[in-house]
Amino acid sequence: MQRLPGVPQPYSPYGSVRLESDTYPVVWADARCEARHYRRSVTVIATESLSKRFPRVTALDRLSVDIGPGVTGLVGANGAGKSTLIKILLGLSPATEGRAQVLGLDVATHGGDIRERVGYMPEHDCLPPDVSATEFVVHMARMSGLPPTAARERTADTLRHVGLYEERYRPIGGYSTGMKQRVKLAQALVHDPQLVFLDEPTNGLDPVGRDEMLGLIRRVHTDFGISVLVTSHLLGELERTCDHVVVIDGGQLLRSSSTSDFTQTMATLAVEVTDTDEHPDGTAVLRGRLEDRGIKLHARVEEGLPGAGHVLLVEATGEETYDIVRDTVAELGLGLVRMEQRRHHIAEVFHVDDQQQPVPQQVDTQAPLQPAAQRGGGSRDGS
């Protein structure tokens, strides 16, 4: 088989792949199967003492982290250095010092090779308004080296995957924000990359749109085996979507851990009750009664559901704790809204005591993180 004139060949980790238009789907499918094995067996991103300094700002400060296959969340406040890191990893911006590799390739010397293997969904709106989604995604597929027929087929499949198949011929300028985000996701996936960088993919979306986008992001890995690095400043999004979370603040690594480690189950019960005419403050009377019975409670309380009281945090020393709480609520004639084992939120990694252990805080995991300077953590404001 002869190579198509003027068309770059798609990447295969086990050597070059020759193509003809009539055999392209079969050969490309074989290359994809080989790449799936490759994706499961390597560290996809590695940085070592990576720094990026501007005249008045340190955007990244000696960042060292290894990221494996799967869906990884890169979380930090606006200005923490997330977008700067992605630009360096794509080979678009040189680091001041340190090293970084993507898919085993050095970003300083193999930027072009990295961009062939990686998809990128930018944060800001950058779509041409006067072309259709099909035209735009086909163009991006051709730019990535796919032959015309394969580009059209991959475009149709990708737009169907992101939920735009019925709207694929409409001009992008008439799309909603959510639809435009889906077009950006489609162009990042159309060439079947090994890894995709998604920069704030839920920006501007309402809660329903955010949930739908997060579901799509999860399916990128589960359905197609593509590893994902997704940035966000909304902690709750990453809890539900990611296998691994990397937290950076002021350009420095704060923590890198699996999501299950971040949200490990605590030996604490969250108990919420309703008030009654006899006990207008049901939470307070329940606290007093439990303390009289020797049950240990946290000093802090959390806000409960509308119409209910606050949430008491009870130390669960054994199965008998559940029985005591249940019986006490019944004796007081209160309504039990919930009694459940509490879990850490990722947000709590930003609140540590002197021994660097997580300290539970009342945190809205859908609220944006504050930059380090606003929390008293320094003056860096890297982009």
C-alpha positions in Angstrom: 0.0 0.0 0.0 1.2 3.5 -0.9 1.0 6.5 1.4 -1.6 9.0 0.4 0.2 12.0 -1.2 0.5 15.0 1.1 -1.4 13.3 4.0 0.5 12.8 7.3 0.1 9.3 8.7 -1.6 8.8 12.0 0.5 7.9 15.0 1.0 4.3 16.0 3.2 3.5 19.0 4.5 0.4 17.2 5.7 2.1 14.1 4.3 3.9 11.0 1.0 2.9 9.4 0.6 3.0 5.6 -2.8 3.9 4.3 -4.9 3.9 1.2 -8.4 5.5 1.2 -10.1 2.1 0.7 -8.2 0.3 3.5 -8.0 3.2 5.9 -10.7 2.3 8.4 -9.3 -1.3 8.9 -5.7 -0.2 9.3 -6.7 2.8 11.5 -8.8 0.5 13.7 -5.7 -1.8 14.2 -3.6 1.2 15.1 -6.2 2.3 17.6 -6.3 -1.1 19.3 -2.5 -1.0 19.6 -2.7 2.5 21.0 -5.2 1.4 23.6 -2.7 -1.1 25.1 0.0 1.6 25.0 -2.3 4.0 26.9 -2.9 1.6 29.7 0.8 1.0 30.3 2.6 4.3 30.6 2.7 7.5 32.7 1.0 10.0 30.4 2.3 13.2 32.1 5.4 13.7 34.2 6.9 17.0 35.4 10.0 17.5 37.4 10.7 20.8 39.2 8.8 22.6 36.5 8.7 26.4 36.8 7.4 29.3 34.7 8.3 32.8 35.7 7.2 36.1 34.2 8.8 39.4 35.1 6.3 40.1 37.9 4.6 36.7 38.3 5.6 33.1 39.2 2.9 31.0 37.4 4.5 27.6 38.3 6.9 27.0 41.1 9.0 23.8 41.0 6.0 21.6 40.2 6.8 17.8 40.2 3.9 15.4 39.5 3.3 12.1 37.7 -0.1 11.4 36.1 -1.2 8.0 34.9 -4.0 6.9 32.5 -7.6 7.7 33.3 -9.5 10.9 34.1 -7.4 13.3 36.1 -8.6 16.6 37.5 -6.3 19.6 37.8 -7.9 21.8 40.3 -6.9 25.2 41.6 -8.2 28.8 42.0 -8.2 31.1 39.0 -4.6 32.2 38.7 -3.2 29.0 40.2 -1.3 28.1 37.0 -3.5 25.5 35.4 -3.7 27.0 31.9 0.0 27.8 32.0 0.8 24.2 32.7 -1.3 23.0 29.8 0.5 25.4 27.4 3.8 24.1 28.5 2.7 20.5 28.2 1.5 21.2 24.6 4.9 22.6 23.8 3.4 26.1 23.1 5.2 27.9 25.9 8.7 27.1 27.2 9.3 26.5 30.9 11.7 28.7 32.8 13.3 25.6 34.4 12.6 22.0 35.0 11.4 19.2 32.7 8.1 17.8 31.5 7.1 14.8 29.4 3.8 13.9 27.8 3.3 10.3 26.5 7.1 9.8 27.0 8.0 12.8 24.8 9.9 15.8 26.1 7.9 19.0 25.7 10.9 21.1 25.0 12.0 19.1 22.0 8.9 17.2 20.7 6.1 19.7 20.9 4.9 18.9 17.4 4.8 15.2 18.1 2.9 15.7 21.3 0.3 17.9 19.6 -0.2 15.1 17.0 -1.1 12.7 19.8 -3.1 15.0 22.1 -6.5 16.7 21.8 -7.0 20.1 23.3 -10.3 21.9 24.2 -9.5 25.5 25.0 -11.3 27.5 27.7 -12.4 30.5 25.7 -14.8 30.7 22.8 -12.7 30.4 19.7 -15.2 28.9 17.1 -15.9 30.5 13.7 -19.6 31.6 13.7 -20.3 31.2 10.0 -19.5 27.5 9.5 -21.4 24.4 10.7 -20.1 22.0 13.3 -19.6 19.4 10.6 -17.4 21.7 8.5 -15.3 22.8 11.4 -14.7 19.4 12.9 -13.9 17.9 9.5 -11.4 20.7 9.0 -9.8 19.9 12.3 -9.7 16.2 11.5 -8.0 17.0 8.2 -5.5 19.3 10.0 -4.7 16.3 12.2 -3.8 14.1 9.2 -7.0 12.1 8.5 -7.9 11.5 4.8 -11.1 13.2 3.6 -13.4 10.1 3.8 -12.1 9.1 7.2 -12.4 12.7 8.5 -16.0 12.8 7.5 -16.8 9.5 9.1 -14.9 10.3 12.3 -16.7 13.7 12.4 -20.1 12.1 12.2 -19.3 9.6 14.9 -17.8 12.2 17.2 -20.7 14.7 16.8 -23.1 11.8 17.6 -21.1 11.0 20.7 -21.2 14.6 22.0 -24.9 14.9 21.2 -24.8 17.3 18.2 -25.6 14.9 15.4 -29.1 16.5 14.7 -27.7 20.0 14.8 -24.5 19.3 12.9 -25.3 21.4 9.8 -26.4 24.6 11.6 -23.9 27.5 11.7 -22.0 27.5 15.0 -22.9 31.2 15.6 -26.5 30.2 16.4 -25.4 27.6 19.0 -26.0 27.9 22.7 -23.0 28.0 25.0 -23.5 24.3 25.8 -23.5 23.4 22.2 -20.4 25.4 21.5 -18.6 23.5 24.3 -19.6 20.2 22.7 -18.2 21.4 19.4 -14.9 22.2 21.1 -14.9 18.7 22.7 -15.7 17.1 19.4 -12.7 18.7 17.6 -10.5 17.6 20.5 -11.6 14.0 20.0 -12.0 13.6 16.3 -8.5 12.4 15.5 -8.6 9.7 18.2 -5.9 11.1 20.5 -4.2 9.2 23.3 -4.8 12.1 25.7 -7.0 15.2 25.8 -6.6 18.4 27.7 -9.9 20.0 28.6 -9.5 23.5 30.0 -12.5 24.5 32.1 -15.0 22.6 29.9 -18.0 23.5 32.1 -17.5 27.3 31.9 -20.7 29.2 31.3 -22.9 26.1 31.6 -26.0 25.8 33.8 -26.2 22.9 36.3 -27.9 20.6 33.8 -25.4 21.4 31.1 -22.5 20.8 33.6 -23.8 17.4 34.5 -24.2 16.5 30.8 -20.6 17.7 30.0 -19.2 15.8 33.0 -20.9 12.6 31.8 -19.4 13.1 28.3 -16.0 13.6 29.8 -16.3 10.4 31.8 -17.3 8.5 28.7 -14.3 9.7 26.8 -12.2 7.4 28.9 -14.7 4.6 29.7 -16.0 4.2 26.1 -12.8 5.0 24.1 -9.9 4.5 26.5 -8.6 8.1 26.0 -6.9 9.6 29.0 -8.2 13.0 30.1 -6.7 15.9 32.0 -9.5 18.3 32.9 -9.0 21.6 34.7 -11.6 23.2 36.9 -12.0 25.5 39.9 -15.2 23.7 41.0 -14.2 21.0 43.3 -17.5 19.1 43.3 -17.2 18.5 39.6 -13.9 16.6 39.9 -15.2 14.5 42.8 -17.8 13.0 40.6 -15.8 12.6 37.4 -12.1 12.0 38.1 -10.0 9.0 39.1 -7.2 11.2 40.3 -7.0 14.8 41.4 -4.0 17.1 41.3 -4.4 20.3 43.4 -2.1 23.2 42.7 -2.1 26.6 44.4 0.0 29.6 43.6 1.8 27.4 41.0 2.9 24.8 43.6 1.7 21.3 44.1 -0.6 21.1 47.1 -1.6 17.4 46.8 -1.8 14.6 44.2 -4.0 11.6 45.1 -6.7 9.3 43.9 -10.2 10.6 44.3 -11.0 7.8 46.7 -8.2 8.9 49.0 -9.5 12.5 48.9 -13.1 11.4 49.8 -12.3 8.6 52.1 -15.0 7.6 54.5 -14.8 9.2 58.0 -15.9 7.6 61.2 -18.4 10.4 61.5 -22.2 10.4 61.2 -24.0 13.3 59.7 -27.4 13.6 61.6 -30.1 16.0 60.5 -33.5 16.4 62.3 -36.5 18.6 62.0 -37.8 21.0 64.6 -41.2 20.5 66.4 -43.5 22.8 68.4 -42.2 21.2 71.5 -38.6 21.5 70.5 -38.2 24.6 68.2 -34.5 23.9 68.0 -34.4 20.2 67.5 -30.7 20.2 66.7 -29.8 21.8 70.0 -31.9 19.5 72.1 -30.6 16.5 70.3 -27.0 17.6 70.9 -27.6 18.0 74.6 -29.4 14.7 75.0 -26.6 12.8 73.0 -23.9 14.4 75.1 -25.7 13.4 78.3 -25.5 9.8 77.0 -21.8 10.0 76.4 -21.8 10.4 72.7 -19.0 12.6 71.3 -20.0 15.3 68.8 -17.9 17.7 66.7 -18.2 21.3 67.8 -19.0 22.5 64.3 -22.5 22.1 62.7 -23.4 22.3 59.0 -26.3 23.8 57.3 -29.1 21.3 56.6 -31.8 21.1 54.0 -34.4 23.9 53.7 -37.0 23.4 56.4 -34.8 21.2 58.5 -32.3 22.1 61.1 -28.5 22.0 61.1 -26.4 18.9 60.7 -24.7 17.4 63.7 -21.5 15.5 63.2 -21.4 12.6 65.6 -18.3 10.4 66.2 -19.3 6.8 65.4 -17.4 4.5 67.8 -19.4 1.4 66.8 -22.8 0.1 65.6 -24.3 1.1 68.9 -23.9 4.7 68.0 -26.5 4.4 65.3 -28.9 2.8 67.7 -28.4 5.5 70.4 -28.9 8.3 67.9 -32.0 6.7 66.4 -33.6 6.0 69.8 -32.8 9.5 71.1 -34.4 11.1 68.0 -37.6 9.0 68.5 -37.8 9.8 72.2 -37.7 13.5 71.5 -40.4 13.2 68.8 -38.2 14.8 66.2 -38.2 14.0 62.5 -35.1 12.3 61.2 -34.1 13.8 57.9 -30.9 11.7 57.5 -28.3 9.8 59.3 -25.4 8.8 57.1 -21.7 8.2 57.2 -19.9 11.4 56.2 -17.2 11.7 53.6 -14.4 14.1 53.1 -14.9 16.7 50.3 -11.9 17.5 48.1 -12.3 21.1 49.2 -11.1 20.2 52.7 -7.6 19.7 51.4 -7.3 23.5 51.4 -8.0 23.6 55.2 -5.3 22.0 57.2 -4.1 22.3 60.8 -0.6 22.7 62.1 0.0 18.9 61.7 -1.0 19.2 58.0 -4.1 16.9 58.6 -7.4 17.8 56.9 -9.7 19.8 59.1 -13.4 19.6 58.1 -14.7 23.0 57.1 -18.1 24.1 55.9 -17.3 24.3 52.1 -19.6 24.5 49.1 -17.9 22.2 46.7 -19.6 23.9 43.8 -18.2 27.3 44.8 -15.0 28.5 43.1 -11.8 28.3 45.0 -10.1 31.5 46.1 -6.6 32.4 44.9 -3.8 31.9 47.4 -3.4 35.6 47.9 -7.0 36.0 49.0 -6.7 33.2 51.5 -3.5 34.6 52.9 -1.4 32.0 51.2 1.0 34.2 49.3 1.1 36.8 46.6 1.5 34.7 43.5 -1.1 35.3 40.9 0.1 33.1 38.0 -2.2 32.6 35.1 
